[in-house]
Each structure stands twice: as C-alpha cells, then as structure tokens.
Amino acid sequence: MNRDNTWTEEASSGRAAHHQAFDLPPAQSETIQPSVYVVLLNWNGWRDTLECVRSLQRMEYQNWHAVIVDNGSSDDSVERLKEACPEATIIENEKNRGFAAGNNVGIRMALKNAADYVFVLNNDTTVFPDTLSELVSFAESHGEAALMSPKILRHDPQTEWPIRRKLNLLTIFCTLTPLRRFVLRLPLLRGRFYYTDSEPAVVQFLPGSALFFRATTFVTAGLFDENTFLDYEEFIIAEKVRSAGLSAYFVPGAGIWHKGSASGSKLRAKRYIENAKSEEYFFSSYVRLSRFGRFTVRVIRFVTYAARALRYENYRKHFDEFTTALWSNHPVSKN
C-alpha cells in the first residue's frame, strides 16, 4: 500500500501534547512511521495469543511493538510466550484483573514509551497484512479521529458491526438483547441500527475486540474505566471519547479475523453474571437510562438467564448469584 508517512501539522501538534502530558521524550523523526503499540491481554490462552502475534509479524507495517499482559494465568502461558515471543514485552499481573484494568497496564506502558498509537486487540484475533497500514493511514489523514476500529470478520453470522445510533430503549433492545440475532439477519433492520457500509464513518460504538487509539486520546478522555471486570468496556470508552469532544470512526478498509470470546467462553454463567454487572454500571453511570428502561432491560436479562438455567446445570448453580447481581443497586462512580 502506497501512503505518505509524513505527519500532518495537526497530528504533530497532538503528539507534542501527548509527550508533554506524560513527560515523555520527544517524538521520533517526522520521516519515519508513527509508532504503534499493540496491547494483547492473555488469560490461559497462550495458543491464541501466539497465533495473533504471528499474524502481526506478517504485517507490512514495521514500526509496531507487542505488549502482552498476562492476566494471572494459571497455566504455563507466561513461560510459553516468553519462549516464543522474545521480541515482545510481557507483563505479568498477579491475578486476573479483568479486561479494563488488565489492558490499562499495557496502555500505560505504551504511553510511557512514547507510542503514537495504541491498538488494543483481543488475543483470539488475527490481523491482515495491511491492517495497521490502513488504520495508521486513516488516522494520519483524519486528525479528528481519536478512536477507530477495523472491520471484524467472524465464522458465524454475527459479524461485529459498529452501532450507528445513540442508545435509547429501542436501540438497546435491538443491539444488546437476544433480539440482536434477529436484527443482524435482516439487512433492512441491520442497516438501521448498525453501520455496514464500505466507507469510513463516525459511529456511536465500536466492537471491543479491536480498538485503535490515538495516544493523545488517553490524555483527554482517560483510560478504560476499571469499575467493570468484563464486558461493556467498548461502550464506556466510546462515551468517554465523545464526552471529551472527540470522534470514534469505523474504518472498514482495515480488517481482522475474530474467533469470538475465546477466554470469555470458559466462564459460562460467570461471564453472564459479570456482563449483567457491567451493563447495570454502564446504564446507571453513563447512559442514565430511565428507571422504566432499566427495569425492562433487567426483566429481559432475567428471562434469558432463566431459559439457560432450564437447560444448563452451570447456570442453575449460579442462579442466586445472578439474581443478586441483577437486582442490586450498584453505586454510580467513574474513574
């Protein structure tokens, strides 16, 4: 891919602000590629992480560095990854700190090392050879783009499209409940709630499996909100970005392949419970959904969990824990 690697005046001034805010060394020469730090969160999934790193190594973009944050794995992930990826930085968390806090560890390191961009990428993904070239090229020519995401392909029909509408009760029903499966299968409905066109565009929410940040975004909007353990991080960070007066873009010219919730699938009922907690925190702290709206969403979630509990012992075993999490009033707080 042919592209101009020189920086625009706007991008250059933004980087200067980033380096000053974090007391970092001056940015590199304006004639070389901007530096990209790729943050990968690993939890008992070294095989997926290694496959992702191998795909990164096949990219045409050269100025990138992998930061693997091991989130308290109980297997031999750290040893395996240190042996297979000596060029990567590997950080060991003493316990599983969840998605937001775990990734923040890697993001902080990227910022301290004067990254121009930070690519927070699920470890169960693989990138295409031109993924970073496309994302950096778009960001360099669109100084207003603070948060970006590539097109995310999957085996199943639930392609991870960005949400184009602001969240109201109807949008929540069609994108965040089981009704989503129906909406995604009907092109007319899918196009109303999701952005599926082939041109880049400003959107409301981006899929969380691949989030590409301009480093200065974290100076203005802050890092991931660590009040959630799992899920809704992409919704919260998008709200923080917009609240800071910045924009989120879908960049379909870039692409990745996503296996889909490799680590989360191991949690089953526990995953569903954490999702309910995060959803309640998001709605109460950021969306300010009405009491009626929150009650309606809770009822839908209760019915969905109960249906699973009828079929699976694991869900029945954690039913009391789920109902406590669902109907508790969580404190409203932000980082």
Secondary structure as UniProt FT lines:
FT   HELIX           9..21
FT   TURN            22..23
FT   TURN            30..31
FT   STRAND          36..42
FT   HELIX           46..57
FT   STRAND          64..71
FT   HELIX           77..84
FT   TURN            86..87
FT   STRAND          89..93
FT   HELIX           98..112
FT   TURN            113..114
FT   STRAND          117..122
FT   TURN            123..124
FT   STRAND          125..127
FT   TURN            129..130
FT   HELIX           131..141
FT   TURN            143..144
FT   STRAND          145..153
FT   HELIX           169..176
FT   HELIX           179..185
FT   HELIX           187..193
FT   STRAND          201..202
FT   TURN            208..209
FT   STRAND          210..214
FT   HELIX           215..221
FT   TURN            226..227
FT   HELIX           233..243
FT   TURN            244..245
FT   STRAND          247..258
FT   TURN            262..263
FT   HELIX           264..266
FT   TURN            267..268
FT   HELIX           269..282
FT   HELIX           283..287
FT   HELIX           291..311
FT   HELIX           313..317
FT   HELIX           319..327
//
